[in-house]
Amino acid sequence: DVQLQASGGGLVQPGGSLRLSCAASGFGFYGYVMSWDRQAPGKGIEWVANINEGGGSKGYSDDVKGRFTISRDNAKNTLYLQMNNLKPEDTAVYYCRMGDVRGPGTLVTVSS
């Protein structure tokens, strides 16, 4: 069965950086578009970024463009999200997604 396990969240000060990872198993990772979503406290889930199968095409929401970078290592079945210049409004639970399948998220808190 499909398993997606996000990790790397934590508490960081505004302006700081974090790198999230998502370990994927149970499917042919290399053959799927992968995405990151997030859910801020009291709000709905929003799309953050996606990356095509080979990693050559990426998309970002306007809120994170220029600060976040999505990448993947198909040899390791792992998806990444490098987050720089973090802002308090980036505080959320972050999820990786394949199609309409999300795994457990990882909490990112941006606060001084």
N, C-alpha and C positions, 0 to 999 in steps of 0.2 A: 504494500500500500504506500501511497505517497506520504512522505514525511518531510517537513520543512521546519528547521529549528533555528530561529534567530538568536543571536547573542551579541554581546559587546556594548549593551546599554549601560547607563550609569548616570551619576551626577557630574555635571561639568559647568564651569562658569561661562557667562556670556563671552563670546569671542573665542572660546575654546574649540577643540576638535574631538571627534570620536570616529571610530571605524566599526561599523556593524558587519557581522558575517551571518550567512544563512547556509547551513549544511543541508543539502538536499539528498534524498534517497528514495528508492522505490519506483523510479521512472527514469527515462533517458534524458537527463538534465540538458545535455548538449543540443537536444532537438526542440527546445521550448523557449519562447520569450519569457523572461522573468521580470518581476516587478517588485517594488517596495511601495507599501501603503503606510499610512499612520492614522492614529486616532488620538486627538487631543482630549483632555478631560472635558466631559460634557458635550462633546461634538461628535459628528459622524465620521466614518472612515473616509479619508481622502487619498487619492493617488499621489505618489511622490515622484517616482521615476520608473522607467523600464529600459530593457536592453534586449536586443535581438539575439538569436541563437548563437551567432558567431562573435558577438560583442562589438561589432562595427557600427551599429546604429543605436543611439541612446536618446531618450526623451526625458524631459524634466518639467515639473510644474513650475509656474512662474515664481512661486514662493521660495523655491530652493535653487533655481537656475543660477549658476555662477558660484554657488557655495558647496553644493553636494556633487559627488561623482559616483556613478554606479559602474560596477565592473563585475566580471565573472571569470572564474577559472574552471573551464570545463573538465580539465584533467582531475581536479579535486572536487567536482560537483558542488562548488561553493559560489555563492553570490555575495557581493560586498556593497557597502554604501559608505563612502568616505564623506564625513560631514565636517565642514570647516566653517569658521565664523558663526558659530551657533548663537541663536537668539532665544530669549525666553519663550517666544511663540513657537519654537520648534519642539517644546516639551510635548511628548506624546508617547504612546506605545507604537512601536514600529514593527510591521509585519512584512515578511516576504511572501510572494504570491506566484503561483503557477496556474494560469487560467483563472478559475474561480476558487482555487484551493489556497487557503492561508494556513500557516502554522501558528503556533504560539508566538506571541510577540515579545519584544524586549523593550523595557521602559527607558526612555531618555528624558532626563530632567535637566533643564538649563536654568540655573539660578545662582545668584551670588550669595 
